[in-house]
């Protein structure tokens, strides 16, 4: 288990150094816009978030740090934090806090957790009260552009009354438009609500949109993962998806045999919390470039092997 977690940290460190090298050496950080930086050097990399928390909590739960040299330990912490920030990704920002809260043990529902969640919602409410009280230019650069993206994030997901001919309105609410078209197609064939339209089915956007290397009228994947699963596999598939994520989450309530097992379960629970959120924004576990699923698969595999070893030892004794 230790070697697997160490591999995650070092792989993430390699990608973080590459990301920063690209931004500061290959790119022009001072003059490039956020859109240009993200387009040239990556939209996100969630493995860095999990690697950071594994690095921070390893000594506490595993008895020894992933990186023993204190200087390199602090270098990696700074590199991870800087790289995560410079992706300028709203999804990474929220995932950073959600995974952190989960790793700290706040995923388990208690009175203290509910108070903490209430306080978090209060802070979010104050943030949005501020964002809607000031004028933020949609075409701004730098931090102001990032704040504009944060400001429109809720309506981008849930707003579906969109004028397709108004490109500004359409792109600011693209996720909502995709979901709206998928639901409209399901309404044309109500039987699809049971078993879906099929995993190879496409969503008709009703116009050619610049969403890939060329303009596309039919797309295979949409950002809202819950609507995506519903459209492809119906309510049966969506229920199974929830069952899978809930089973991962419930590990927070199972009895642990050791601190190492407790640490592994915390990471798995954090991944489930991450997928509950990311499924609303970037298709969750079904996004093709997702790397978190490899962490999850590795942890579940190692956990299964260690349980089998314990059973064999019990039988032999």
Wavefront OBJ file of the C-alpha trace (Angstrom):
o trace
v 0.000 0.000 0.000
v 2.784 2.431 0.934
v 4.531 1.931 -2.420
v 1.274 2.482 -4.319
v 0.560 5.747 -2.495
v 4.176 6.839 -2.982
v 3.833 6.193 -6.725
v 0.733 8.428 -6.835
v 2.610 11.267 -5.146
v 5.645 11.033 -7.433
v 3.557 10.768 -10.617
v 1.553 13.811 -9.535
v 4.765 15.672 -8.648
v 6.135 14.985 -12.138
v 2.980 16.364 -13.789
v 2.959 19.394 -11.460
v 6.568 20.260 -12.321
v 5.725 19.896 -16.027
v 2.721 22.167 -15.608
v 4.744 24.894 -13.883
v 7.600 24.518 -16.373
v 5.156 25.047 -19.216
v 3.575 28.130 -17.638
v 6.727 29.915 -16.465
v 9.334 28.749 -19.008
v 7.538 27.823 -22.222
v 4.648 30.245 -21.870
v 4.315 33.962 -21.219
v 2.710 34.057 -17.785
v 2.582 37.852 -17.552
v 0.786 38.517 -20.830
v -1.191 35.320 -21.471
v -4.846 35.254 -20.466
v -6.282 32.531 -18.228
v -7.988 31.039 -21.275
v -4.647 30.859 -23.120
v -2.812 29.353 -20.134
v -5.456 26.676 -19.680
v -5.654 25.967 -23.391
v -1.889 25.562 -23.742
v -0.965 23.827 -20.476
v -4.017 21.918 -19.293
v -7.527 22.441 -17.935
v -7.113 20.447 -14.720
v -5.267 17.587 -13.026
v -7.150 16.179 -10.043
v -4.487 13.612 -9.203
v -2.417 16.492 -7.801
v -5.119 17.226 -5.209
v -5.178 13.650 -3.930
v -1.388 13.434 -4.017
v -1.113 16.590 -1.910
v -3.371 15.193 0.816
v -1.652 11.800 0.722
v 1.631 13.637 1.223
v 0.218 15.706 4.111
v -1.490 12.842 5.983
v 0.868 9.908 5.277
v 2.986 10.220 8.421
v -0.088 10.477 10.655
v -1.747 7.317 9.339
v 1.078 5.235 7.865
v 3.635 5.910 10.564
v 6.195 7.285 8.107
v 6.152 10.106 5.560
v 5.971 9.522 1.817
v 8.896 11.947 1.444
v 11.378 11.720 4.324
v 13.566 14.685 3.360
v 11.837 17.701 4.952
v 13.159 20.119 2.352
v 11.714 18.102 -0.515
v 8.521 17.622 1.471
v 7.936 21.385 1.662
v 9.020 21.874 -1.951
v 6.416 19.366 -3.109
v 3.684 20.937 -0.957
v 4.401 24.361 -2.487
v 4.623 22.926 -6.012
v 1.295 21.125 -5.637
v -0.472 24.183 -4.212
v 0.928 26.478 -6.890
v 0.137 24.085 -9.729
v -3.411 23.489 -8.464
v -4.013 27.239 -8.243
v -2.547 27.983 -11.688
v -4.978 25.656 -13.437
v -7.547 28.381 -12.689
v -10.195 25.672 -12.570
v -13.410 26.197 -10.611
v -13.885 22.439 -10.437
v -10.389 21.941 -9.013
v -10.961 24.720 -6.493
v -14.144 23.122 -5.137
v -12.611 19.621 -5.322
v -9.594 20.863 -3.347
v -11.812 21.872 -0.417
v -14.205 18.906 -0.661
v -11.379 16.357 -0.660
v -9.663 18.247 2.159
v -12.793 18.255 4.324
v -13.294 14.553 3.639
v -9.675 13.671 4.452
v -10.039 15.573 7.724
v -12.958 13.319 8.625
v -15.852 15.679 7.908
v -17.447 13.303 5.388
v -19.019 11.379 8.278
v -22.321 12.979 9.251
v -22.154 14.226 12.836
v -23.398 17.304 14.684
v -19.971 18.867 14.258
v -19.989 18.103 10.539
v -23.416 19.700 10.079
v -22.226 22.836 11.863
v -19.121 22.882 9.675
v -21.227 22.485 6.509
v -23.519 25.287 7.662
v -20.519 27.558 8.215
v -19.159 26.637 4.755
v -22.489 27.528 3.111
v -22.478 30.832 4.982
v -19.033 31.666 3.575
v -20.146 30.661 0.068
v -23.248 32.839 0.439
v -21.109 35.814 1.474
v -18.784 35.211 -1.483
v -21.664 35.245 -3.963
v -23.245 38.245 -2.257
v -19.979 40.079 -2.920
v -19.641 38.808 -6.499
v -23.153 39.954 -7.397
v -22.636 43.323 -5.690
v -19.715 44.302 -7.939
v -19.450 44.568 -11.701
v -17.161 41.952 -13.225
v -16.287 42.204 -16.900
v -17.016 39.017 -18.839
v -14.046 39.696 -21.151
v -11.587 40.550 -18.371
v -8.240 38.812 -17.953
v -6.471 37.375 -14.950
v -8.161 36.956 -11.585
v -11.195 39.020 -12.629
v -11.928 36.543 -15.432
v -11.712 33.669 -12.944
v -14.101 35.481 -10.566
v -16.573 35.931 -13.421
v -16.477 32.177 -14.072
v -17.103 31.517 -10.369
v -19.992 34.017 -10.408
v -21.850 32.301 -13.254
v -21.049 28.732 -12.141
v -24.471 27.885 -10.566
v -26.566 29.242 -13.441
v -24.183 27.684 -15.972
v -25.220 24.273 -14.664
v -28.914 24.748 -13.918
v -30.138 27.506 -16.249
v -31.924 25.948 -19.254
v -33.952 28.872 -20.658
v -31.320 29.914 -23.164
v -31.492 31.825 -26.436
v -29.346 29.680 -28.739
v -28.829 32.595 -31.102
v -27.277 34.680 -28.326
v -23.750 33.245 -28.267
v -22.753 35.038 -25.055
v -25.727 33.569 -23.214
v -25.251 30.156 -24.827
v -21.562 29.729 -23.905
v -22.135 31.027 -20.382
v -24.805 28.335 -19.894
v -23.421 25.577 -22.087
v -23.708 22.813 -19.497
v -27.372 23.622 -18.949
v -28.022 23.668 -22.702
v -26.442 20.227 -23.216
v -28.550 18.731 -20.435
v -31.680 20.405 -21.796
v -31.141 18.852 -25.241
v -30.576 15.373 -23.744
v -33.794 15.573 -21.697
v -35.708 16.884 -24.746
v -34.596 13.850 -26.767
v -35.660 11.522 -23.954
v -39.070 13.179 -23.841
v -39.482 12.325 -27.523
v -38.957 8.654 -26.608
v -40.303 8.129 -23.044
v -39.203 4.464 -23.072
v -35.607 5.684 -22.893
v -36.180 6.792 -19.294
v -36.102 3.116 -18.267
v -33.074 1.717 -20.117
v -31.690 4.817 -21.806
v -30.957 5.597 -25.431
v -27.846 3.378 -25.478
v -24.231 4.130 -24.653
v -23.437 4.865 -28.298
v -26.304 7.329 -28.683
v -25.590 10.967 -29.534
v -27.126 14.223 -28.337
v -28.463 16.445 -31.109
v -27.492 20.058 -30.327
v -29.710 21.348 -33.182
v -26.820 23.434 -34.539
v -23.128 22.988 -35.310
v -21.126 24.037 -32.260
v -17.322 24.489 -32.010
v -16.872 21.859 -29.287
v -14.036 19.850 -30.797
v -11.502 20.000 -33.590
v -14.397 20.823 -35.886
v -17.958 22.058 -35.511
v -20.240 19.287 -34.279
v -24.016 18.993 -34.276
v -24.074 15.590 -32.537
v -22.022 14.939 -29.409
v -21.506 11.716 -27.446
v -20.752 13.189 -24.012
v -22.204 16.032 -21.969
v -20.807 17.740 -18.880
v -23.660 16.878 -16.502
v -22.745 13.305 -15.584
v -26.098 12.531 -13.969
v -28.014 13.515 -17.089
v -25.357 11.734 -19.174
v -25.895 8.424 -17.318
v -29.671 8.903 -17.425
v -29.632 9.570 -21.177
v -27.347 6.637 -21.962
v -28.656 3.995 -19.533
v -31.957 5.296 -18.114
v -33.037 5.349 -14.473
v -31.714 1.799 -13.988
v -28.186 2.909 -14.879
v -28.488 6.114 -12.848
v -29.622 4.182 -9.754
v -26.710 1.757 -10.128
v -24.322 4.703 -10.442
v -25.642 6.157 -7.185
v -25.416 2.747 -5.493
v -21.765 2.465 -6.542
v -20.848 5.907 -5.193
v -22.862 5.435 -1.991
v -21.120 2.098 -1.319
v -17.776 3.877 -1.585
v -18.969 6.639 0.737
v -20.299 4.219 3.381
v -16.754 3.003 4.012
v -16.471 5.966 6.372
v -18.824 4.098 8.722
v -17.152 0.662 8.587
v -14.918 -0.619 11.365
v -11.207 -0.305 10.596
v -8.574 -2.943 11.363
v -5.616 -0.526 11.375
v -4.591 3.098 10.872
v -3.436 2.207 7.359
v -6.848 0.750 6.514
v -8.475 3.855 7.984
v -6.288 6.061 5.774
v -7.146 4.045 2.644
v -10.852 4.272 3.432
v -10.565 8.036 3.905
v -9.018 8.365 0.447
v -11.727 6.146 -1.093
v -14.469 8.129 0.651
v -12.841 11.353 -0.573
v -12.938 9.976 -4.117
v -16.652 9.185 -3.745
v -17.314 12.737 -2.518
v -15.272 14.037 -5.448
v -17.321 11.986 -7.925
v -20.627 13.111 -6.408
v -19.531 16.674 -7.176
v -17.640 16.175 -10.456
v -20.533 14.173 -11.920
v -22.504 17.405 -11.910
v -19.769 19.388 -13.656
v -17.470 17.208 -15.811
v -19.241 13.834 -16.236
v -17.663 12.337 -13.112
v -16.150 8.882 -13.519
v -17.124 8.808 -17.200
v -14.880 11.647 -18.346
v -12.353 9.994 -20.735
v -9.264 11.722 -19.317
v -10.067 10.996 -15.655
v -7.016 9.788 -13.706
v -8.691 9.553 -10.299
v -10.363 6.291 -11.325
v -6.901 4.653 -11.462
v -6.256 5.717 -7.871
v -9.627 4.279 -6.878
v -9.035 1.021 -8.758
v -5.573 0.620 -7.256
v -6.789 1.268 -3.714
v -9.681 -1.182 -4.041
v -7.353 -3.825 -5.496
v -4.691 -3.422 -2.806
v -7.385 -3.370 -0.115
v -8.840 -6.637 -1.457
v -5.424 -8.328 -1.523
v -4.640 -7.262 2.047
v -8.031 -8.546 3.261
v -7.372 -11.877 1.542
v -3.959 -12.104 3.223
v -5.549 -11.496 6.642
v -8.128 -14.235 5.984
v -5.431 -16.700 4.908
v -3.406 -15.941 8.021
v -6.473 -16.511 10.182
v -7.221 -19.829 8.475
v -3.629 -21.027 8.750
v -3.505 -20.198 12.435
l 1 2 3 4 5 6 7 8 9 10 11 12 13 14 15 16 17 18 19 20 21 22 23 24 25 26 27 28 29 30 31 32 33 34 35 36 37 38 39 40 41 42 43 44 45 46 47 48 49 50 51 52 53 54 55 56 57 58 59 60 61 62 63 64 65 66 67 68 69 70 71 72 73 74 75 76 77 78 79 80 81 82 83 84 85 86 87 88 89 90 91 92 93 94 95 96 97 98 99 100 101 102 103 104 105 106 107 108 109 110 111 112 113 114 115 116 117 118 119 120 121 122 123 124 125 126 127 128 129 130 131 132 133 134 135 136 137 138 139 140 141 142 143 144 145 146 147 148 149 150 151 152 153 154 155 156 157 158 159 160 161 162 163 164 165 166 167 168 169 170 171 172 173 174 175 176 177 178 179 180 181 182 183 184 185 186 187 188 189 190 191 192 193 194 195 196 197 198 199 200 201 202 203 204 205 206 207 208 209 210 211 212 213 214 215 216 217 218 219 220 221 222 223 224 225 226 227 228 229 230 231 232 233 234 235 236 237 238 239 240 241 242 243 244 245 246 247 248 249 250 251 252 253 254 255 256 257 258 259 260 261 262 263 264 265 266 267 268 269 270 271 272 273 274 275 276 277 278 279 280 281 282 283 284 285 286 287 288 289 290 291 292 293 294 295 296 297 298 299 300 301 302 303 304 305 306 307 308 309 310 311 312 313 314 315 316 317
